[in-house]
């Protein structure tokens, strides 16, 4: 009897641990850590910082940034408890099903974010300050405010999402070279077409939840034009990093042109949701490949 109860308690704890990981949105965290790593690596290259002899800087920056992002995502789940039950993709989150108490989720989010900020502060105060700015933008400005009242929520979310490479760069070079700001710009312009494509896929869910995403408020035609405009803007911005070399320049051109061609094809496709799905998947591959190429050409 006692053994059975102990097994049940262990199983409950195991599920609880996994539930917190779900709330941290590790897929988003891991993809953003790629850009944090790129920021650290490129900053060390252009400042002649011996990263290979200071790997603790890299690891602590990745851990700190990851915790801040995980904390932000957890707090996002805590705040969106009223919206998530309505949406298909979020209705099974632990904050919706009741697997975790809201107070525990709030505490976890605040703890993760605070711990991450302290770790970044130990590495370089500028990196911690930048992470705080990103966290405030994501949790307060995006999640608590604009997401519920305006289509500008995408812009606020893009600012927060563009912060990771700045955190990485600042950990090595708090002066933030122009390249750091170009990485930020690439991430900032990349995110609206990425998230607007997702919003098109989930348009009816956002409508039911009362979230004023652009496809809900202005329709698919306007959203498609906005997406293509952002992608067209992203291509030349990515080429400002032409000093990264021929390989990078060619890769950025091909990736950007391919995305732009796919975007333009959307004006002729009859199935808007199918097109949005293609654009969403392409956006993920674009960001991952581009930042990996940035690192590889500097090895």
C-alpha distance (Angstrom), angle and dihedral (degrees) to the residues before:
residue distance angle dihedral
X1 . . .
X2 3.81 . .
X3 3.81 90.3 .
X4 3.78 91.8 52.6
X5 3.81 91.2 50.2
X6 3.81 90.8 49.4
X7 3.81 91.3 51.6
X8 3.81 90.3 50.8
X9 3.81 91.1 50.7
X10 3.82 91.8 49.4
X11 3.80 91.0 49.1
X12 3.81 90.6 49.5
X13 3.80 91.8 50.5
X14 3.81 90.3 48.2
X15 3.79 91.5 52.8
X16 3.79 91.1 45.3
X17 3.81 91.4 54.1
X18 3.79 90.7 49.9
X19 3.80 90.6 47.2
X20 3.81 90.8 58.4
X21 3.80 89.3 50.9
X22 3.80 89.1 52.6
X23 3.79 91.0 51.9
X24 3.82 90.3 50.8
X25 3.84 88.8 61.6
X26 3.79 94.0 -137.0
X27 3.80 92.7 -171.2
X28 3.81 89.7 63.5
X29 3.81 92.1 41.3
X30 3.81 93.9 50.7
X31 3.81 94.1 48.0
X32 3.81 90.3 50.0
X33 3.79 91.6 48.2
X34 3.80 87.0 64.5
X35 3.80 88.4 64.1
X36 3.82 91.7 44.1
X37 3.80 89.2 53.9
X38 3.80 90.7 47.9
X39 3.79 89.8 52.1
X40 3.82 92.9 51.3
X41 3.80 93.7 43.9
X42 3.81 96.6 46.7
X43 3.80 92.4 44.8
X44 3.80 90.3 52.8
X45 3.81 90.1 49.5
X46 3.79 96.0 50.8
X47 3.80 95.4 41.7
X48 3.82 95.2 42.7
X49 3.79 89.0 -121.2
X50 3.84 109.2 165.0
X51 3.79 96.8 -125.6
X52 3.80 93.5 169.1
X53 3.82 88.1 63.6
X54 3.79 92.8 43.6
X55 3.78 103.0 46.7
X56 3.79 89.6 143.9
X57 3.82 86.9 71.1
X58 3.80 90.1 56.0
X59 3.79 95.3 45.3
X60 3.80 95.7 44.5
X61 3.81 91.1 47.8
X62 3.80 92.0 50.7
X63 3.82 91.9 46.4
X64 3.80 93.4 45.5
X65 3.80 95.0 46.0
X66 3.81 90.9 44.4
X67 3.79 91.6 53.2
X68 3.80 93.0 48.6
X69 3.80 90.6 50.4
X70 3.81 91.7 45.3
X71 3.79 89.4 49.8
X72 3.78 91.6 50.0
X73 3.79 91.9 49.8
X74 3.80 91.6 47.6
X75 3.80 90.9 51.0
X76 3.80 88.3 47.9
X77 3.80 88.8 57.2
X78 3.80 90.7 48.1
X79 3.81 92.9 52.1
X80 3.81 95.3 43.2
X81 3.80 95.5 56.2
X82 3.80 89.7 115.7
X83 3.82 94.4 50.2
X84 3.80 102.5 38.5
X85 3.85 97.7 67.9
X86 3.82 89.9 62.4
X87 3.79 96.6 52.4
X88 3.79 121.9 78.2
X89 3.80 95.5 -142.2
X90 3.81 93.8 50.5
X91 3.79 104.7 33.3
X92 3.82 93.1 95.4
X93 3.80 96.3 54.0
X94 3.83 113.7 125.8
X95 3.81 89.6 -116.4
X96 3.81 88.8 59.9
X97 3.79 100.0 40.8
X98 3.79 92.5 48.2
X99 3.79 95.5 -119.1
X100 3.79 89.4 130.4
X101 3.78 129.3 38.4
X102 3.83 113.6 -117.0
X103 3.81 90.6 -127.2
X104 3.82 90.1 55.8
X105 3.79 91.4 49.0
X106 3.80 91.2 50.5
X107 3.80 91.4 48.8
X108 3.80 92.0 48.1
X109 3.79 93.0 50.1
X110 3.80 93.4 48.5
X111 3.81 92.0 45.3
X112 3.81 94.1 49.5
X113 3.79 92.9 47.4
X114 3.82 93.7 45.4
X115 3.81 93.0 47.9
X116 3.79 91.2 48.3
X117 3.81 92.1 49.8
X118 3.82 91.1 49.7
X119 3.81 91.7 50.8
X120 3.80 91.5 49.0
X121 3.80 89.6 46.6
X122 3.79 89.3 55.4
X123 3.81 89.3 53.3
X124 3.82 98.3 42.7
X125 3.83 127.5 -24.1
X126 3.81 91.8 -140.5
X127 3.81 90.1 60.6
X128 3.81 89.9 51.9
X129 3.81 92.5 49.2
X130 3.80 91.2 50.6
X131 3.81 90.7 49.3
X132 3.81 90.2 51.4
X133 3.80 90.4 51.5
X134 3.79 90.5 50.9
X135 3.81 92.3 46.5
X136 3.80 93.2 50.3
X137 3.79 91.3 47.5
X138 3.80 92.5 49.9
X139 3.80 100.4 41.4
X140 3.80 103.9 32.5
X141 3.80 106.8 23.9
X142 3.81 99.4 32.7
X143 3.80 107.4 27.6
X144 3.78 102.1 31.0
X145 3.81 99.2 34.4
X146 3.79 125.7 12.9
X147 3.80 97.2 32.7
X148 3.79 87.6 65.2
X149 3.79 101.1 41.3
X150 3.80 113.9 25.4
X151 3.81 145.7 32.6
X152 3.82 84.8 -127.5
X153 3.79 86.0 81.9
X154 3.81 86.9 93.0
X155 3.79 91.1 59.6
X156 3.81 92.9 49.9
X157 3.78 90.7 47.5
X158 3.79 89.6 50.1
X159 3.80 92.0 55.1
X160 3.79 91.2 53.1
X161 3.78 92.0 44.6
X162 3.80 92.3 51.6
X163 3.81 93.7 56.9
X164 3.86 99.9 81.4
X165 3.83 97.7 79.1
X166 3.82 88.8 47.3
X167 3.81 89.7 54.0
X168 3.78 90.4 51.1
X169 3.79 93.8 47.7
X170 3.81 94.0 44.9
X171 3.80 90.5 53.6
X172 3.82 87.2 68.1
X173 3.79 103.0 21.5
X174 3.83 114.8 24.2
X175 3.79 88.8 -177.4
X176 3.82 88.8 73.4
X177 3.81 108.9 -140.0
X178 3.82 117.7 -133.7
X179 3.81 87.2 -101.2
X180 3.81 89.0 64.1
X181 3.79 90.4 55.7
X182 3.80 90.8 47.6
X183 3.80 89.3 54.4
X184 3.79 87.3 50.8
X185 3.82 90.6 49.2
X186 3.79 92.8 50.2
X187 3.79 91.2 51.3
X188 3.80 91.9 44.4
X189 3.81 94.5 52.8
X190 3.82 92.7 39.7
X191 3.78 95.5 59.4
X192 3.84 103.4 62.1
X193 3.83 94.5 59.2
X194 3.80 88.9 43.0
X195 3.81 95.3 52.1
X196 3.80 96.2 35.2
X197 3.80 88.6 56.2
X198 3.82 88.1 52.5
X199 3.80 89.5 47.2
X200 3.80 90.1 54.5
X201 3.80 90.4 51.5
X202 3.81 91.0 49.6
X203 3.80 97.7 32.9
X204 3.80 97.4 128.4
X205 3.79 91.8 46.9
X206 3.81 91.3 53.0
X207 3.80 89.2 46.4
X208 3.80 91.6 52.6
X209 3.80 90.8 48.1
X210 3.80 91.8 49.3
X211 3.80 93.5 -120.3
X212 3.84 109.5 150.9
X213 3.79 99.5 -136.2
X214 3.80 114.7 163.9
X215 3.85 95.8 -106.3
X216 3.81 89.0 53.3
X217 3.80 95.6 47.5
X218 3.82 103.1 33.2
X219 3.81 104.9 19.1
X220 3.80 134.4 -120.0
X221 3.82 97.9 -68.3
X222 3.80 93.2 59.7
X223 3.80 91.8 42.1
X224 3.79 91.9 52.6
X225 3.79 91.2 51.6
X226 3.80 90.4 49.7
X227 3.79 92.1 49.3
X228 3.80 93.4 50.7
X229 3.81 91.2 45.9
X230 3.79 91.5 54.2
X231 3.81 92.1 47.2
X232 3.81 90.5 49.0
X233 3.81 89.1 51.6
X234 3.79 92.7 47.4
X235 3.80 94.8 57.9
X236 3.83 97.7 64.7
X237 3.82 92.1 38.7
X238 3.80 90.8 56.1
X239 3.81 88.7 51.6
X240 3.80 92.2 59.1
X241 3.80 83.2 81.8
X242 3.82 90.6 64.2
X243 3.81 88.2 127.5
X244 3.80 86.5 74.0
X245 3.80 85.0 79.3
X246 3.79 143.6 -103.5
X247 3.81 96.0 -63.8
X248 3.79 92.3 54.1
X249 3.81 92.9 43.7
X250 3.80 92.5 51.3
X251 3.81 92.1 45.6
X252 3.82 92.4 48.9
X253 3.80 90.9 47.7
X254 3.80 94.7 48.6
X255 3.80 94.0 44.2
X256 3.80 93.4 46.0
X257 3.79 94.9 44.0
X258 3.80 91.2 47.5
X259 3.79 91.1 52.2
X260 3.81 91.2 46.7
X261 3.81 92.1 50.2
X262 3.80 90.7 49.4
X263 3.79 88.9 48.2
X264 3.80 93.5 50.8
X265 3.81 89.5 48.8
X266 3.78 87.4 63.4
X267 3.79 90.8 73.3
X268 3.80 88.6 66.1
X269 3.80 100.3 37.0
X270 3.79 114.9 97.9
X271 3.80 95.3 -155.4
X272 3.80 104.1 70.6
X273 3.79 94.5 178.4
X274 3.80 91.9 52.9
X275 3.81 89.5 50.1
X276 3.80 90.4 49.0
X277 3.79 89.3 52.4
X278 3.81 90.7 53.4
X279 3.80 91.0 47.7
X280 3.79 92.4 49.5
X281 3.79 94.0 51.4
X282 3.80 91.7 44.5
X283 3.80 90.9 51.5
X284 3.81 91.6 56.2
X285 3.79 92.1 49.8
X286 3.80 91.7 44.6
X287 3.78 94.4 55.7
X288 3.80 95.3 42.9
X289 3.80 96.0 46.8
X290 3.81 94.8 42.9
X291 3.80 94.3 53.5
X292 3.79 93.0 43.1
X293 3.81 89.1 52.6
X294 3.82 89.7 50.1
X295 3.80 89.4 58.0
X296 3.79 97.7 40.1
X297 3.82 95.3 53.4
X298 3.81 89.2 56.0
X299 3.79 96.3 51.5
